Amino acid sequence: MEKREKSDRLEAEERAVYCFGTAKLFEERRKKYKLRNKIIKFTGLSIPISLGFFAMSPEISSLIPILKPIVMPILLSITTLINAAMLILSIWALVDEWDAKVENYTESVSNNRQYFKIFKEISERYDENPTEYAAKFKETILLDDIQQNKDDKENFSAWDDRFITRHGLYQLHLPCPKCGNIPSIKNPKPCENCGI
């Protein structure tokens, strides 16, 4: 029983590191895509409204006979360029499925945070009730494996793997198995496992 407990606690700790780091990585990605979506939506609405407001404003209307030949072609050229850029960005957002990515990242962050808490509790409190925590461990492993299969479709780079490891080890105050240091988030050291 002791050997199994030690094995379960060690794997729970490793999974907690991975779950926390993955949640952190997807939080960063989610922020990036949410910002991109906001920029597209804001710009797509604000430019036509601003142009219409400018063209219909009473102060501008009184100046239009004088300014119309100069200002309106410039405004139309600027608007055309911005609309072309927005069209390209909007098509890119649709093809790359930015909205779906935000939803997937949100789900992944939620699940990975939940599994992190469970695995952390198992690794810290297993000896209090080995039977209960062994059952909880098996159940959570099945759920975590499903989530990891979904997350792995993101094709993590070596940088992503180090980011995940660094943040997970830092959160749990654990030393890196390769370099032996507890990683720093702000000043990561060169390490092929947890560093930059």
C-alpha angles and dihedrals in degrees: 000000000000092000091051091047092051091047093048093047092049093049091045089054092049091048091047089055091050095045094050094045093048091050089051093049093050091047088059093047092047091054090052095051094042090054092048091050092049092050092051094046095044094046093043091056102033100052099056091041092049092048092049091048091049094049094046099041111120091225091053093041090060089053095043096094088059100034102030097090091049107032104037097058090049092049092047091050092049091046092049092052093047092046090050090051090047091050091053092046092047092051090048090050091051095045094044090043098229093173091052090048091054090052093046092048091048091052092045093049091051095048095043092050090050093049091045090058092048095047091046091052091048093050092048102039107027093115092058092070113358095181094052094043093045089055092045090049093053092047094048093046090059092051093044092050090055090049093047090052089054092045093048089064085075090073099227117221123221087260090054091050091052090046091052093047094044095051094043094049091044092051093051094039091236126150119245111256090224105044100019094229129117100244122247117224097203098039108026115189123225105275128143090222107040107002140083 
